[in-house]
Amino acid sequence: MKNYLDLLTRDLMEIVMNYVADLYERDIRRIENKLDRVKSKIDGLEINYFAYLDYYNILYKNCFYTINNYLYSNFRYSHVILIKDYNMYYDNNANTTGKDYISRPLNNPILLDILICCNDAITVTGDYYHNFLEGFEYIDDNELRDKYNIMYKNPKYIYFRLDMKA
């Protein structure tokens, strides 16, 4: 039985092997980039399990949360936008540079994505005092228009206010 590789000259074999090596190197770089993104996403994440209470205490940079679920489980709504109000009385920045936080649209977020948005909300509003995520409050169309000046609400997304406590 004749092998097709025997028909290739040494030069052609080297070209083929270099091409395959380049493909592997490109795949390795792509995987390294993905791992770097995951590493930067979970940098600052600390999880403690309390067996006697059967829940996890999760700290993501500035935001606390307790959960008895898996951190990487999906949020109950598939398309959300999160909002946190700015309150000048809780702004820890000396020059009161905070503002209302409105997240980017989240599609099929996991709970870690929600915590990342909570941390961003704390940073944007300057309110480091209210750093425990208690829950969410639905925001209706009238409030979006009157309070946040959002005239067009994408019907695909549900808007929630982050309920954060001290």
Wavefront OBJ file of the C-alpha trace (Angstrom):
o trace
v 0.000 0.000 0.000
v 1.358 3.356 -1.010
v 1.405 6.282 1.428
v 0.620 9.738 0.056
v 3.204 11.333 2.310
v 5.882 9.408 0.413
v 4.928 11.385 -2.711
v 5.736 14.741 -1.061
v 9.187 16.147 -1.450
v 11.110 17.335 1.565
v 10.331 21.000 0.707
v 6.595 20.362 0.416
v 6.611 18.360 3.629
v 8.312 21.276 5.409
v 5.700 23.713 4.064
v 2.862 21.483 5.281
v 4.435 21.028 8.711
v 5.054 24.789 9.067
v 1.432 25.467 8.144
v 0.178 22.973 10.736
v 2.520 24.433 13.358
v 1.208 27.942 12.594
v -2.364 26.717 13.039
v -1.487 25.217 16.427
v 0.304 28.398 17.518
v -2.705 30.501 16.526
v -5.025 28.218 18.510
v -2.717 28.406 21.526
v -2.667 32.234 21.377
v -6.461 32.284 21.104
v -6.796 30.024 24.162
v -4.291 32.132 26.108
v -6.310 35.271 25.310
v -9.502 33.600 26.519
v -7.806 32.484 29.720
v -6.480 36.011 30.301
v -10.020 37.397 29.923
v -11.371 34.839 32.396
v -8.540 35.601 34.814
v -9.210 39.345 34.653
v -12.928 38.698 35.136
v -12.499 36.637 38.306
v -9.622 38.670 39.711
v -10.869 39.956 43.057
v -13.396 37.158 43.553
v -13.404 35.552 46.989
v -15.822 32.768 47.965
v -16.317 31.387 51.472
v -18.634 28.482 52.219
v -20.369 28.244 55.585
v -21.434 24.601 55.912
v -23.479 25.059 59.081
v -25.630 27.682 57.325
v -25.389 26.053 53.870
v -24.619 29.240 51.952
v -21.744 30.977 50.218
v -20.481 34.418 51.137
v -19.170 35.993 47.944
v -16.989 39.082 47.759
v -16.233 40.552 44.358
v -13.866 43.487 44.843
v -16.234 45.944 46.621
v -19.514 44.004 46.438
v -20.826 41.357 48.881
v -23.487 38.772 48.216
v -24.725 35.608 49.920
v -26.113 32.729 47.938
v -27.026 29.094 48.334
v -26.846 28.536 44.559
v -23.971 28.021 42.226
v -22.226 31.279 41.286
v -22.157 30.382 37.607
v -25.867 29.609 37.335
v -27.985 31.803 35.090
v -29.893 34.811 36.346
v -33.651 34.241 36.256
v -34.167 36.783 33.445
v -32.322 36.426 30.169
v -32.122 40.092 29.055
v -31.610 42.768 31.712
v -30.221 46.235 32.250
v -29.243 47.174 35.806
v -29.452 50.673 37.302
v -28.143 52.081 40.578
v -29.103 55.563 41.747
v -26.501 58.131 42.644
v -26.892 59.632 46.107
v -24.619 62.564 46.892
v -24.821 61.867 50.645
v -23.049 58.537 50.200
v -20.490 59.614 47.619
v -17.063 58.770 49.065
v -15.261 60.850 46.473
v -14.225 64.236 47.800
v -15.376 66.113 44.713
v -18.734 64.310 44.316
v -18.085 63.021 40.827
v -20.568 60.161 41.023
v -23.532 59.660 38.740
v -26.337 57.162 38.146
v -25.098 53.793 36.988
v -26.743 52.165 33.985
v -25.230 48.854 32.950
v -24.653 47.680 29.440
v -27.356 45.278 28.201
v -26.760 41.843 29.721
v -27.763 38.819 27.658
v -28.140 35.540 29.565
v -26.090 36.802 32.505
v -24.739 34.515 35.169
v -24.676 35.646 38.777
v -21.005 36.559 38.461
v -21.929 39.050 35.704
v -24.468 40.613 38.063
v -21.788 40.958 40.776
v -19.399 42.564 38.293
v -22.114 45.108 37.443
v -22.693 45.730 41.161
v -19.012 46.436 41.643
v -19.056 48.794 38.652
v -22.136 50.509 40.121
v -20.349 51.067 43.422
v -17.391 52.587 41.597
v -19.487 54.832 39.328
v -21.784 56.139 42.060
v -18.996 56.452 44.626
v -21.233 54.752 47.206
v -18.889 52.299 48.920
v -21.123 52.271 51.992
v -23.988 50.302 50.389
v -22.047 47.310 49.129
v -24.288 44.316 49.922
v -26.551 43.168 47.079
v -29.941 42.604 48.666
v -32.057 42.191 45.549
v -33.595 43.857 42.524
v -36.499 46.220 41.989
v -38.357 46.340 38.677
v -38.399 49.790 37.030
v -41.480 50.626 34.966
v -41.586 52.687 31.761
v -42.758 55.905 33.422
v -39.922 55.927 35.918
v -37.389 55.151 33.185
v -38.622 58.157 31.234
v -39.066 60.590 34.148
v -36.152 59.749 36.430
v -33.492 58.351 34.089
v -34.463 60.156 30.874
v -34.625 56.889 28.934
v -37.151 57.666 26.224
v -36.846 54.464 24.221
v -37.038 51.249 26.166
v -35.917 48.211 24.252
v -38.801 45.749 24.722
v -36.335 42.871 24.799
v -34.791 44.043 28.096
v -36.105 44.271 31.629
v -34.775 47.166 33.717
v -33.976 46.576 37.387
v -32.702 48.854 40.132
v -29.990 47.308 42.260
v -31.145 47.150 45.874
v -27.887 47.513 47.773
v -27.687 47.758 51.551
v -24.981 48.580 54.044
l 1 2 3 4 5 6 7 8 9 10 11 12 13 14 15 16 17 18 19 20 21 22 23 24 25 26 27 28 29 30 31 32 33 34 35 36 37 38 39 40 41 42 43 44 45 46 47 48 49 50 51 52 53 54 55 56 57 58 59 60 61 62 63 64 65 66 67 68 69 70 71 72 73 74 75 76 77 78 79 80 81 82 83 84 85 86 87 88 89 90 91 92 93 94 95 96 97 98 99 100 101 102 103 104 105 106 107 108 109 110 111 112 113 114 115 116 117 118 119 120 121 122 123 124 125 126 127 128 129 130 131 132 133 134 135 136 137 138 139 140 141 142 143 144 145 146 147 148 149 150 151 152 153 154 155 156 157 158 159 160 161 162 163 164 165 166
